[in-house]
Each structure stands twice: as C-alpha cells, then as structure tokens.
C-alpha cells in the first residue's frame, strides 16, 4: 500500500499514467524454498484494497486457468508471465475475460513470434492486448535487449512495453535466486524511451536489499522520480521526431 501510494503520487505529479503491479504468487521462483507471496485469496484481497484506496488500475500475473476468473474480478490487466507466453489455454482463458491482457515475451522467443500469442488472445474477440519485452537469453544466466524488437513488435498493432528491470536480471545468477545488474536500469530505460515505446515496466522498492523478490534488479524508490523525468523528456523528443 505504501509503495502504491508513493509511486502514485510521483506519477500524478509528473502527469504520467500509472498502473500498479504486484504478484499474489511468484510461481516461477528459482528455488522451491523462495518466498512466493500471500497466494491468490489473500493476495487479491490486498490488491483489491489497494485499488479501492488509491484508485489505481491493478495488474497481476495469472499462472494457470483456475486463477484467471478470480484475478479478473480484481485486476484491470491480466499478465501472462514470460515462461507461459505460449500456453494456449491460458492465453484463451485470459482473453475471454474481456480484461486487457499483457503478454511478456519469453526470453526464448524472437520479437515476431510473440505475434502468435497475440493472435490466440485476439481469437477470443479481445483486442485489448499489450506486448512486453523483457530481454532475450544470451548464454547462461544473462539477458540482452535487442532494440530492434520494439519496432518489430509495434508492427503487430499492439502497444509495446519495455520491462527494464527484468531485463537487467541474471536468471539463477545466485544459485537459488536470480541476480541482477541494477546499474544498467537507467541506460536501458533511456534507450527504450528514445527508440519509441508505449510504456515502461519498472520494479521499484524502497529498500531493494530487503525485498523478498527481485530485489537484485529493482530500482530504489529514491531514484524513481529523477529517472522518470529523464524518460519523459526523451520520449517527448522521440515523439516529436516521429511526427516530422
């Protein structure tokens, strides 16, 4: 609740549309001993309270078909995790809810292949689709972002989001958990804004060292507003250039 309120206040001050994302279940943790979250019933109750109190739209992941219906009752956007982006039944179930569906492009997919996932959702009559880039596997425990993926994905006709903080993740880099290189968050965010994207996904935490998930690739809260201001400026320049 505290993070939602603080991030909501900053984005409102800067005039940036903001969607709050949190997971009730982190089902794809590196180790079975890792913290997974409060699970669906309690997690959705908390997300519902955040939505009611802040007025922010809510996004959360769905991992199997059984979660889709309950999640759709609370969440404005259902997110298909990267590892599940080819799961046909899950994509169809999410599409049938009528909610917007954000599909994270798997680390194993080319940018044009994610169009197949979008087609599965669109086959339900739901065109409220968002596609998110989060880096591609580059050898073991490393990700790279191919900036060509953004114009390729935009040609599919759907908004494209750049998940910056997961792109600096080192999957499994710490053995039983993922590592990260947060020093590259800002340069990648600036590059994404310049190349032309429709939205940006940022993991933000007021104390990343104490975060129970993804702390190694999270942006400290104190750095969020300055980075967002830089992104705004670069995005405006990119739009002005495109309009010429």
N, C-alpha and C positions, 0 to 999 in steps of 0.2 A: 504494500500500500504506500509506504514511504517513497519507494523508487518511482512508482507510477505518478504520485503527486508532484515530486520534484521534476521529473522529466516532462510531465505535462505542463508545468509552469514555465519551464525554459522554452519548450517548443511553442507555447502560446505567445510568449513574449516576442519570439522571433517570427511568428506567423507561419510556422511550419506544421502541416498536417501530421498528426502523430497517432500511431496505433501501438497499444501496449501488448507486448508478447511475454508470456511466461508459460512454463510447462507444468502440468499437473503430474506428468510421468515422463521421466527421461529413460525411455525403454531401450536405448541403444548404447548404454554406458560401456566402457571398455571392460570393466570388471563387474561381476555379479555382486561384489561387496560395496560398490559405489552407491552413493545416495541417489535415489530415483525420484524423490518428491513425495507429496502427500497422497498421490493416486487420485483417480478420477472423481470420486464423490466429493471428498473434502476439497480437492483442488478446484473443481468447478464452482463449489460454494464460495471459495475465496475469490476466484476470478469474477464471479457474479457480484460480490460486494465491491470489488474494485471498480467494476463497470458502473454500478449504481452510484457510488460515492464520487467518482471523478468524471463520469460522462464520457470516458474514453472508449473507443472501439477496442475490442479484445480479439487477439489471435492466439491460438494454441494448436499444438500438434495432435493428430489422431494417428494411432498405430495399428488399429485393426477395425473391422467393420462394426463391432459391438460398441466402440467408443464414438462413432460418428453421430448417432442420434442425440445422445446426451450432450456432447460437445456443441452441436449445432444449436441447442436451446440457449446456450450462454454466449458462445463465441460468434463474432461477426464475420470472422475469416477462419476457415479450417486450413491447417497447414499439413501438407504431405511431406514427411521427412525425406531427406535425400536418399537414404538407403531403401526407401519404399516407393520411389517415384515411378517404378514400372509395375506396381501391384494393381492390376486391372480392377479387381473387385473393390479395392479400397478407393481408387480414383472415381469409379462409377458411383459408389455409395456417397462419397463427398459431394459429387456433382448433383446428385438427386435431392440433396437437402435444400438447394437453392441459395445456399450461402456462397460467398466468394471463396475461392479455393486458391491457396498459394502453394505452388509446387516447387520444392527445392530440387534443382538439377543435381542428380547424383554425381559424385566425384568420378564416376566411371563412364559418364555419358558425354558425347560431343554436344555442342550447342544446338545443332539442328535436330538431334534425336529427341530432345525434350518436347518437340512438337507432337510426338506420338502420345505423350501423356496428356497434353492439352486437348488433342483430338478425342481421347477417351472421355474426358470430362465434358467437352462440348457435345458429345453424342447424347448426353442426357438432356440437352436443351439449355444447359447452363453455360453462358459465355462469360461469366464473372471469374476470369482466370488471371492469375498473376504468376509469373515465372521468375525464379530467383537463382542467381549464380552464386556459388559458394566455393569456387575453386575446383581444380581437377587434380587427381592423384598424379604425383610426379615422383616415381620411385617409391620407396618405403617411407612412411611417416612424414610425408611432405606434400604440400599442395601448392599449385601455382594458379594464377588467374590470367587467362588469355583474354586480353582486352577486345579481341575480335569477336568474342562470344556475345557481347552486348548488341552490336548492330545486327548480328545474325539472328539472335533471339527476338529482337524487336520486329524483324520482318515477319515473324509469325503472327503479329497483330495483337499481341497482349502486352500489358505493362511489364517492364523488366526491373527487378530489384537486385541490388548488389548486397549480398551478405558479407560485409567487410570483415567482421571479427571472426567468423568461422573460416574465412579464407586464410587467416594467419595461424590457424590451428595446426599443430603437429599431431596427427591422429595416432594415438597409442604411444606418443613420444616419451611418456614417463612410465612405461611398462603397464601398469594397471589403470592409467588415466592418460588423457591427452595433454600434450604440452602446447606451447604457443609462443608466438613472436609479436607481442603487442606493439613493439616499436615500429612495426610496419603498418599499423592501422591507419595512421594519418596519410602517408604517401599513397596507399591504395585507395583510400576514400577520396583523396583529391583527384587521382587519376580517373576513378569511376565517374565522378561528377563532371570532369572535363570531357570524357568520351561520350557522355549522354546516357543517363539512366532515368528511370521514373521514380525510384525510391531507394532508400538505403536502410539496411538492417544492421543494427549495432547492439552488441551485448554491452550493457553498461552496469557497473556495480560501484557502490560507494566504498567498498573495501575488497577489491579482487582477490587479495591474498586469503581472505576468509570465505570466499564464495564456495558453495557446496558443489557447483557445477560450472565448468567453462571459465573459471577464474583466470587461468593462464592466458586466455586470449580475450579478456574483457577490457573495455575502455574504462578507466577510472572516471567517476562522476564529475570530478573537478575539471576534466579535460573535455567534457561533452559540449558545453556551450561554445568554447573557442573553436573547436573543430567544426561544429555545425555552422558557425558564421563563415568560416572559410569555404565550406561546401556550398553554402548558399551563393556566395559570390561567384565561385567557379561555375556553378550550374546556371546562373543568370547569364554569364558570359557565353557559355556553350549554347544556350537557347537563342541569344542574340545573334550569334554566328550562324546558327542553323536557319534563322529567319531571313538572312541576307539573300 
